[in-house]
Amino acid sequence: MLLQFAPIFFSSVFPLFFILRLLVKACSVFTALNISHLSLSGTIPSRLGNLSSLQSLFLHSNQFSGSIPFSIFNIHTLKLLSFGDNQLSGIPSALSNCTYLRILRLSYNDFAGGIPKEIGNLTKLEELYLSFNGLQGEIPNEIGNLRNLEVLALGLNKLVGVIPAEIFNMSTIQGVGLQNNSLSGSLQSIPYVRLPNLEELYLWGNHFSGSIPNFIFNASKLSRLELQKNSFSGFIPSTFGNLRNLKRLGLNNNHLTSLTLELSFLSSLSNCKYLEFIDLSSNSIDGILSRKSVGNLSHSLKIFDMSDCNVSGSIPEEIGNLTNLIGFYLGGNNLNGSIPITLGKLQKLQVLYFPDNKLEGSIPDEVCRLAKVYQLDLSNNKLSGSIPACFGDLASLRNLSLASNELISVIPSTFWNLKDILYLNLSSNSLTGPLPLEIGNLKVLVKIDFSMNNFSGVIPNAIGGIKDLQFLFLEYNILQGSIPDSFGDLMSLKSLNLSNNNLSGSIPVSLEKLSYLKDLNLSFNKLEGEIPKGGSFGNFSAESFEGNKLLCGSPNLHVPPCKTSIQHTRRKNTILLGIFLPLSTIFMIAVILLIARNRKRGRQQPNDADMPQEATWRRFSYLELCQATDGFSENNLIGRGGFGSVYKARIQDGMEVAVKVFNQQCGRAFKSFDVECEVMKSIRHRNIIKIISCCSIEYLHFGYSVPIIHCDLKPSNVLFDNNMVAHLSDFGIAKLLIGEDQSLTQTQTLATIGYMAPEYGREGRVSTNGDVYSFGIMLIEVFTRKKPTDEIFSGEMTLRCWVNDLLPISVTEVVDANLLSQEDDHFVAKEECMSFVFNLAIKCTVESPEQRINAKEIVTGLSKIRDSLLRNVGAERMRHKI
């Protein structure tokens, strides 16, 4: 019999020790107890040891600390212990009392010290998980006594010494994970063994040396072999071809080489028909990439990485045979010749990484057939000619680097069709012409590097509209004119280099608004006037401004002080006075006339007195709105709430808008309308919808003088425009935290079930923490494609609990299959990204409001996740590490 408790039961009804007391007295017949994922803290109660019939005990994913009570190991009937993902320390030797134990899960804790040798007494043990701890010392030889062991997971600890040979004498073993420790020694000393059931072997991230051990090639079922980041040396054996079930081979970052110049070991891998992943990078292989070595590889191959291997020769045309390839890495070698046109056959290719070689000739148009490619890096070669005009057709492209080649001519006009590109590097070429206004079409760019070319003309103001831009490098060109004031709108900008051009005029004061700006170089131009003092300018040194003879400002910037002539000032004041007095008289007369006119209108049409003064606000008749929504058709319905419905509409001038229709039968709808107007008139943000007729949560909580709580965050209240920019809507039940306590308030208005925080539903307590909870639920929904109100979520099983329970097992258990699957492209990097996203969502939705992260931490976390994903699968080569 299984006994399982919901989170609400413990958090709001009885303390844990009281429940356990009842269990001990009345429930000793239970064979399984599951109190996982309840955010329980403190030490594990010793009273659990009195549950004498218990066979399975699940305490994982809580916040328990301290040691595991000895009393638990007096339960001789125990077969499964799951204590993972806590803060436990100290593995007691008494666990050897549980001689019937078959599964022991202690991963993700704070266990330190050595692995107790008494574990060897658990002779029925089938699965042992001790990874992600701080375990030290050597692996005890007694583990070799576990003759029924199928899984041994000791990865990510601080273990040292050699691997006991006994581990590989266990014929039942299926998976061994010893990765990321400090284990050392040669594995060649391990005697001949068969390992008939071994499927996965992870030894990466240690200090193993010597040649690759021969016993590996006896494991006929081996599908995943990870030996990277060690000090293995010698020849790569051709016997890898014996491993017919091999899917994944990681040998990178070792000291391996090839026995033959023709890379015979690669030819042997043609026998591995299921092979999907090969990473040989960062080895001194020293060979020639031949037709035979590459062309016969498995057609299942998805990732091929031979970067930094000192490989020479040309890229074989036979590479076009590998039609399932999604990542092709040959950077940092001595490859020459031209780029083969057969690359155009790789229709599934997403990453093409050939930098730091000696490739020459023009970039073939066939590259434009790679419709799915999102990273294309051909930098640091000898490529010539112009950029192919068809590059504009690469709609999936996110990262393009053609830097340090011999490219000429202007950037083709079609290039500005790449509206989703994030990183663009064309530096160190001989490109010419002006920068067109269309550069502003690339709205989501994070980095632009056009430095060291021959670009001329003025810098387009349109660049100021690229709101996510963080890095802008235009140095060493022939640009002229002034620095656009619109640069002050680049609120995400971290680094700006405009040095060594012919720029003139003053430095825009608007740059003072760039709070993230850390690096600025405006040197060697023709700038003049005072150097701004506000914002980040106080952190810049003289090197940022040198070579501009007409600049003035603070002495520490090595420029002369700014001088103001008294006569010039008086003359200027006289002129201003002569202009200002007549204009002010006219202005006053105009104001009086307008006031009189408005009063007259006020008497005729009292309702117009409350109309907004913004010129962009408009009035619509019911007929116009009816036509724009196709008669308020259900097909145009975006969402429906307690106070009304929202419809998508297209008005006569073509603008797409959202129309909110309030339910007049609900008395509180009018109050909701008043609240929404009060909030919307007070805030402005690009991620919050704009009112044309009568954001982000970080802005609501921190960007306005009075914290604003949305109170009803859910997917239907987030609208996307044509550029896929999200806009937060429906502020009908929003709260402004006014008064001394700007942390929380009370309400009797219920938000949407499933999305509102527990304290909101129980107590009516409203705070910014509640919005964070709703955001977390919404984040989970987006990535799982499951609503919190789906039928499977009832009783104690909620959407959050479901994710929290399955996430430690595998991300693929919870993520939407359309976003990630085992056979997916660059699976490991995407899996890591999904894991980070779900963990962030879990932090948003913890039971206690005080323990949730805030909106700023959410934004920081999501930015780091995005950057990490781009590094792994885009910006710095996808590595696919476990």
Secondary structure, DSSP 8 states (H G I E B T S, - for coil): -EEE--HHHHHHT--HHHHHHHHHHH-TT-SEEE--SS--EEE--GGGGG-TT--EEE--SSEEEE---GGGGG-TT--EEE--SSEE----GGGGG-TT--EEE--SS--EE---GGGGG-TT--EEE--SSEEEE---GGGGG-TT--EEE--SSEEEE---GGGGG-TT--EEE--SSEEEEEGGGS-----TT--EEE--SSEEEES--GGGGG-TT--EEE--SSEEEEE--GGGGG-TT--EEE--SSEEE-SSTT-HHHHHGGG-TT--EEE--SS----B--HHHHHTS-TT--EEE-TTS--EEE--GGGGG-TT--EEE--SSEEES---GGGGG-TT--EEE--SS--EE---GGGGG-TT--EEE--SSEEEE---GGGGG-TT--EEE--SSEEEE---GGGGG-TT--EEE--SSEEEEE--GGGGG-TT-SEEE--SSEEEEE--GGGGG-TT--EEE--SSEEEE---GGGGG-TT--EEE--SSEEEE---GGGGG-TT--EEE--SSEEEEE---SGGGGG--GGGTTT-TEEE--GGGTS------HHHHHHHHHHHHHHHHHHHHHHHHHHHHHHHHHHHHHHH-GGGGGS---TT-----HHHHHHHTTTT-GGGEEEE-SSEEEEEEE-TTS-EEEEEEE-TTSTHHHHHHHHHHHHHTT---TTB---S----HHHHHHSSSS-EE-S---GGGEEE-TT--EEE---TT-EE--SS--SEEE-S----TTTS-HHHHHH-EEEHHHHHHHHHHHHHHHHH---TTSTT--TT--HHHHHHHHTTT-GGGTS-TTT--TTSTTHHHHHHHHHHHHHHHHHHT-SSGGGS--HHHHHHHHHHHHHHHHIIIIIT------
